[in-house]
């Protein structure tokens, strides 16, 4: 069931400067770590991605056979590059100019990149429509996601799909209560070259589904890619349509 949003709570969220600061810290962290992130991805240092999640999201894309794709939070561009090589016309967007510049270097035909924040996309700066919009581990905030999701229906072609891969809520809840809320960031398990971990907003599985529902998106499929070493889900992938 979709629970109505209380208008007074919504207004308080918008006006709370500490919540806006959390969103800013996410972007600031990625600006600082753009170079080291690129090296980690291109050297295959993030084992869960190499073992499980990269293949899982690429399979989910291939199963829908899109001709055009928007890669939200494209980072250094690995997913956009792969999809372009499969004949898909891809636009990758990221708020970090260094990352979009890296992604554009040596990009295959069919892949293009723009430096855009989610706020700019929510404001309607993109006029194209796409067969698929993909957010691969790139939805870390709270308020910014509501703004972005409100605009997604205008970016999807008729019959198009939104694909979101994120960490599995049950796996990353750890010792915290299983409830929505901001969490401290950590680069544990990553290279010591990473600095300034960003906060991130934890959502329960139910909360993720409500986020889609709140903006007129229907979850059609849910996948839980399993890590063969741990036997636990490495992520969850949602596929939604208008």
C-alpha positions as a Markdown table, in Angstrom:
| # | Residue | x | y | z |
|---|---|---|---|---|
| 1 | Unk | 0.0 | 0.0 | 0.0 |
| 2 | Unk | 1.2 | 3.5 | -0.8 |
| 3 | Unk | 1.2 | 5.7 | 2.3 |
| 4 | Unk | 0.4 | 9.4 | 1.7 |
| 5 | Unk | 3.2 | 11.8 | 2.5 |
| 6 | Unk | 2.5 | 14.4 | 5.2 |
| 7 | Unk | 3.0 | 17.8 | 3.7 |
| 8 | Unk | 4.3 | 19.3 | 6.9 |
| 9 | Unk | 7.0 | 16.6 | 7.2 |
| 10 | Unk | 7.9 | 17.2 | 3.6 |
| 11 | Unk | 8.4 | 20.9 | 4.1 |
| 12 | Unk | 10.5 | 20.3 | 7.1 |
| 13 | Unk | 12.8 | 18.1 | 5.1 |
| 14 | Unk | 13.3 | 20.7 | 2.4 |
| 15 | Unk | 14.1 | 23.4 | 4.9 |
| 16 | Unk | 16.5 | 21.5 | 7.2 |
| 17 | Unk | 20.0 | 22.7 | 6.3 |
| 18 | Unk | 21.7 | 19.7 | 7.9 |
| 19 | Unk | 19.9 | 17.4 | 5.4 |
| 20 | Unk | 21.0 | 19.5 | 2.5 |
| 21 | Unk | 24.6 | 19.3 | 3.8 |
| 22 | Unk | 24.4 | 15.5 | 3.7 |
| 23 | Unk | 23.6 | 15.6 | 0.0 |
| 24 | Unk | 26.5 | 18.1 | -0.6 |
| 25 | Unk | 28.9 | 15.8 | 1.2 |
| 26 | Unk | 28.1 | 13.0 | -1.1 |
| 27 | Unk | 29.1 | 15.1 | -4.1 |
| 28 | Unk | 32.2 | 16.5 | -2.4 |
| 29 | Unk | 33.4 | 12.9 | -1.6 |
| 30 | Unk | 33.1 | 11.8 | -5.3 |
| 31 | Unk | 34.9 | 14.9 | -6.4 |
| 32 | Unk | 37.8 | 14.1 | -4.1 |
| 33 | Unk | 37.9 | 10.4 | -5.1 |
| 34 | Unk | 37.2 | 10.6 | -8.8 |
| 35 | Unk | 40.7 | 9.5 | -9.8 |
| 36 | Unk | 41.2 | 6.7 | -7.3 |
| 37 | Unk | 37.7 | 5.4 | -8.1 |
| 38 | Unk | 38.5 | 5.2 | -11.8 |
| 39 | Unk | 41.7 | 3.2 | -11.0 |
| 40 | Unk | 39.8 | 0.8 | -8.7 |
| 41 | Unk | 37.2 | 0.1 | -11.3 |
| 42 | Unk | 39.5 | -0.3 | -14.2 |
| 43 | Unk | 41.9 | -2.5 | -12.3 |
| 44 | Unk | 39.1 | -4.8 | -11.1 |
| 45 | Unk | 39.8 | -4.0 | -7.4 |
| 46 | Unk | 36.1 | -4.0 | -6.4 |
| 47 | Unk | 35.7 | -7.8 | -6.2 |
| 48 | Unk | 31.9 | -7.9 | -5.7 |
| 49 | Unk | 31.5 | -6.0 | -8.9 |
| 50 | Unk | 33.9 | -8.3 | -10.8 |
| 51 | Unk | 32.3 | -11.4 | -9.4 |
| 52 | Unk | 28.6 | -10.6 | -9.4 |
| 53 | Unk | 27.1 | -7.1 | -9.8 |
| 54 | Unk | 28.6 | -5.9 | -13.1 |
| 55 | Unk | 27.4 | -9.0 | -14.9 |
| 56 | Unk | 24.1 | -8.9 | -13.2 |
| 57 | Unk | 23.2 | -5.3 | -14.3 |
| 58 | Unk | 24.5 | -6.0 | -17.9 |
| 59 | Unk | 22.3 | -9.1 | -18.1 |
| 60 | Unk | 19.3 | -7.1 | -16.9 |
| 61 | Unk | 20.0 | -4.5 | -19.6 |
| 62 | Unk | 20.5 | -7.1 | -22.3 |
| 63 | Unk | 17.2 | -8.8 | -21.3 |
| 64 | Unk | 15.3 | -5.6 | -22.2 |
| 65 | Unk | 17.2 | -5.0 | -25.5 |
| 66 | Unk | 17.1 | -1.2 | -25.4 |
| 67 | Unk | 18.1 | 0.8 | -28.4 |
| 68 | Unk | 18.8 | 4.0 | -26.3 |
| 69 | Unk | 20.0 | 4.2 | -22.7 |
| 70 | Unk | 20.6 | 6.9 | -20.1 |
| 71 | Unk | 23.3 | 6.0 | -17.6 |
| 72 | Unk | 22.6 | 8.1 | -14.4 |
| 73 | Unk | 25.7 | 8.6 | -12.3 |
| 74 | Unk | 27.8 | 7.0 | -15.0 |
| 75 | Unk | 31.1 | 7.5 | -13.1 |
| 76 | Unk | 34.2 | 6.7 | -15.2 |
| 77 | Unk | 31.9 | 5.2 | -17.9 |
| 78 | Unk | 32.5 | 1.5 | -17.8 |
| 79 | Unk | 28.8 | 0.6 | -18.2 |
| 80 | Unk | 28.1 | 3.2 | -20.9 |
| 81 | Unk | 31.2 | 2.0 | -22.9 |
| 82 | Unk | 30.1 | -1.6 | -22.7 |
| 83 | Unk | 26.5 | -0.9 | -23.8 |
| 84 | Unk | 27.7 | 1.3 | -26.7 |
| 85 | Unk | 29.9 | -1.5 | -27.9 |
| 86 | Unk | 26.7 | -3.6 | -28.0 |
| 87 | Unk | 25.1 | -1.1 | -30.4 |
| 88 | Unk | 23.1 | 0.8 | -27.8 |
| 89 | Unk | 23.1 | 4.7 | -28.1 |
| 90 | Unk | 24.1 | 5.8 | -24.6 |
| 91 | Unk | 24.2 | 9.1 | -22.8 |
| 92 | Unk | 26.1 | 9.0 | -19.5 |
| 93 | Unk | 25.6 | 11.8 | -16.9 |
| 94 | Unk | 27.4 | 12.5 | -13.7 |
| 95 | Unk | 27.7 | 15.5 | -11.4 |
| 96 | Unk | 31.5 | 15.2 | -11.3 |
| 97 | Unk | 33.2 | 16.8 | -14.2 |
| 98 | Unk | 36.4 | 14.8 | -13.8 |
| 99 | Unk | 34.5 | 11.6 | -14.1 |
| 100 | Unk | 32.6 | 12.6 | -17.3 |
| 101 | Unk | 35.9 | 13.8 | -18.8 |
| 102 | Unk | 37.5 | 10.4 | -18.0 |
| 103 | Unk | 34.5 | 8.6 | -19.4 |
| 104 | Unk | 34.6 | 10.6 | -22.7 |
| 105 | Unk | 38.3 | 9.8 | -23.3 |
| 106 | Unk | 38.4 | 6.9 | -25.7 |
| 107 | Unk | 34.7 | 6.3 | -25.6 |
| 108 | Unk | 33.3 | 4.0 | -28.3 |
| 109 | Unk | 31.0 | 5.3 | -31.0 |
| 110 | Unk | 27.5 | 5.7 | -29.6 |
| 111 | Unk | 28.5 | 6.8 | -26.1 |
| 112 | Unk | 28.4 | 10.5 | -25.1 |
| 113 | Unk | 28.7 | 12.2 | -21.7 |
| 114 | Unk | 27.4 | 15.3 | -20.0 |
| 115 | Unk | 28.2 | 16.8 | -16.5 |
| 116 | Unk | 24.8 | 17.1 | -14.9 |
| 117 | Unk | 23.5 | 17.0 | -11.3 |
| 118 | Unk | 20.4 | 15.1 | -10.4 |
| 119 | Unk | 18.8 | 18.5 | -9.6 |
| 120 | Unk | 19.5 | 19.7 | -13.2 |
| 121 | Unk | 18.0 | 16.5 | -14.6 |
| 122 | Unk | 15.0 | 16.9 | -12.3 |
| 123 | Unk | 14.6 | 20.5 | -13.6 |
| 124 | Unk | 14.2 | 19.2 | -17.1 |
| 125 | Unk | 17.5 | 20.0 | -18.7 |
| 126 | Unk | 17.4 | 16.7 | -20.7 |
| 127 | Unk | 14.8 | 16.7 | -23.6 |
| 128 | Unk | 15.5 | 13.2 | -24.9 |
| 129 | Unk | 13.6 | 10.1 | -24.1 |
| 130 | Unk | 15.2 | 6.7 | -23.6 |
| 131 | Unk | 14.2 | 3.1 | -23.9 |
| 132 | Unk | 16.0 | 2.5 | -20.6 |
| 133 | Unk | 17.3 | 4.6 | -17.7 |
| 134 | Unk | 19.9 | 2.9 | -15.5 |
| 135 | Unk | 21.2 | 3.9 | -12.1 |
| 136 | Unk | 23.9 | 1.4 | -11.1 |
| 137 | Unk | 24.9 | 2.0 | -7.4 |
| 138 | Unk | 24.5 | 5.7 | -8.0 |
| 139 | Unk | 21.5 | 6.6 | -5.8 |
| 140 | Unk | 22.9 | 7.5 | -2.5 |
| 141 | Unk | 20.9 | 10.5 | -1.2 |
| 142 | Unk | 17.4 | 11.2 | 0.1 |
| 143 | Unk | 15.7 | 14.3 | -1.1 |
| 144 | Unk | 17.7 | 14.4 | -4.3 |
| 145 | Unk | 16.2 | 11.0 | -5.2 |
| 146 | Unk | 12.6 | 12.2 | -4.8 |
| 147 | Unk | 13.4 | 15.1 | -7.1 |
| 148 | Unk | 15.0 | 12.9 | -9.6 |
| 149 | Unk | 12.3 | 10.2 | -9.6 |
| 150 | Unk | 9.6 | 12.8 | -10.2 |
| 151 | Unk | 11.3 | 13.6 | -13.5 |
| 152 | Unk | 12.0 | 10.0 | -14.7 |
| 153 | Unk | 8.6 | 9.3 | -16.3 |
| 154 | Unk | 9.4 | 12.2 | -18.7 |
| 155 | Unk | 12.7 | 10.6 | -19.7 |
| 156 | Unk | 11.3 | 7.1 | -20.6 |
| 157 | Unk | 10.0 | 6.2 | -24.0 |
| 158 | Unk | 6.7 | 4.4 | -24.2 |
| 159 | Unk | 7.3 | 0.9 | -22.9 |
| 160 | Unk | 10.7 | 1.9 | -21.5 |
| 161 | Unk | 12.2 | 0.7 | -18.2 |
| 162 | Unk | 14.0 | 2.1 | -15.2 |
| 163 | Unk | 16.7 | -0.2 | -13.9 |
| 164 | Unk | 18.2 | 0.5 | -10.4 |
| 165 | Unk | 20.9 | -1.6 | -8.8 |
| 166 | Unk | 21.8 | -0.9 | -5.2 |
| 167 | Unk | 23.2 | -2.7 | -2.2 |
| 168 | Unk | 20.8 | -5.2 | -0.7 |
| 169 | Unk | 19.1 | -3.6 | 2.4 |
| 170 | Unk | 19.2 | -6.8 | 4.4 |
| 171 | Unk | 22.9 | -7.3 | 3.8 |
| 172 | Unk | 24.0 | -3.8 | 4.7 |
| 173 | Unk | 21.7 | -3.1 | 7.7 |
| 174 | Unk | 24.4 | -4.5 | 10.0 |
| 175 | Unk | 23.7 | -3.6 | 13.6 |
| 176 | Unk | 21.5 | -0.7 | 12.8 |
| 177 | Unk | 17.7 | -0.8 | 13.2 |
| 178 | Unk | 16.0 | -1.8 | 10.0 |
| 179 | Unk | 14.6 | 1.6 | 9.2 |
| 180 | Unk | 15.3 | 4.5 | 6.8 |
| 181 | Unk | 17.9 | 7.0 | 7.8 |
| 182 | Unk | 21.3 | 8.6 | 7.1 |
| 183 | Unk | 24.4 | 6.4 | 7.8 |
| 184 | Unk | 28.1 | 7.3 | 8.1 |
| 185 | Unk | 30.1 | 6.5 | 5.1 |
| 186 | Unk | 33.1 | 4.1 | 5.0 |
| 187 | Unk | 35.7 | 3.0 | 2.5 |
| 188 | Unk | 36.4 | -0.2 | 4.4 |
| 189 | Unk | 37.6 | -2.9 | 2.1 |
| 190 | Unk | 38.7 | -0.3 | -0.5 |
| 191 | Unk | 42.2 | 1.0 | -1.3 |
| 192 | Unk | 43.7 | 3.2 | 1.4 |
| 193 | Unk | 44.0 | 5.9 | -1.3 |
| 194 | Unk | 40.2 | 6.6 | -0.9 |
| 195 | Unk | 39.5 | 9.7 | 1.3 |
| 196 | Unk | 36.6 | 11.5 | 2.9 |
| 197 | Unk | 33.8 | 8.9 | 2.9 |
| 198 | Unk | 30.4 | 10.3 | 2.3 |
| 199 | Unk | 27.2 | 9.8 | 4.3 |
| 200 | Unk | 24.5 | 7.8 | 2.5 |
| 201 | Unk | 20.8 | 7.3 | 3.0 |
| 202 | Unk | 19.7 | 3.7 | 3.9 |
| 203 | Unk | 16.4 | 2.5 | 2.7 |
| 204 | Unk | 14.5 | -0.6 | 3.6 |
| 205 | Unk | 13.2 | -2.8 | 0.7 |
| 206 | Unk | 9.7 | -1.5 | 1.4 |
| 207 | Unk | 10.9 | 2.1 | 1.2 |
| 208 | Unk | 12.6 | 1.5 | -2.1 |
| 209 | Unk | 9.3 | 0.1 | -3.5 |
| 210 | Unk | 7.4 | 3.1 | -2.1 |
| 211 | Unk | 9.9 | 5.5 | -3.8 |
| 212 | Unk | 8.9 | 4.0 | -7.1 |
| 213 | Unk | 5.2 | 4.0 | -6.3 |
| 214 | Unk | 5.3 | 7.6 | -5.1 |
| 215 | Unk | 6.3 | 8.7 | -8.6 |
| 216 | Unk | 4.0 | 6.6 | -10.7 |
| 217 | Unk | 6.6 | 3.8 | -11.4 |
| 218 | Unk | 5.5 | 0.2 | -11.2 |
| 219 | Unk | 8.1 | -2.4 | -10.1 |
| 220 | Unk | 7.8 | -5.2 | -12.6 |
| 221 | Unk | 10.8 | -7.3 | -11.6 |
| 222 | Unk | 13.2 | -7.7 | -8.7 |
| 223 | Unk | 16.4 | -9.6 | -8.9 |
| 224 | Unk | 18.8 | -10.5 | -6.1 |
| 225 | Unk | 22.2 | -11.5 | -7.6 |
| 226 | Unk | 23.9 | -14.0 | -5.3 |
| 227 | Unk | 27.6 | -13.9 | -4.5 |
| 228 | Unk | 28.8 | -17.5 | -5.1 |
| 229 | Unk | 31.4 | -17.2 | -2.4 |
| 230 | Unk | 29.2 | -16.0 | 0.5 |
| 231 | Unk | 25.9 | -17.3 | -0.7 |
| 232 | Unk | 24.4 | -13.9 | 0.2 |
| 233 | Unk | 22.8 | -11.4 | -2.2 |
| 234 | Unk | 25.4 | -8.9 | -3.4 |
| 235 | Unk | 22.7 | -6.4 | -4.5 |
| 236 | Unk | 19.1 | -5.9 | -5.5 |
| 237 | Unk | 18.0 | -4.9 | -9.0 |
| 238 | Unk | 14.7 | -3.2 | -9.5 |
| 239 | Unk | 13.1 | -2.9 | -13.0 |
| 240 | Unk | 10.2 | -0.5 | -13.2 |
| 241 | Unk | 8.0 | 1.0 | -15.9 |
| 242 | Unk | 5.5 | 3.9 | -16.1 |
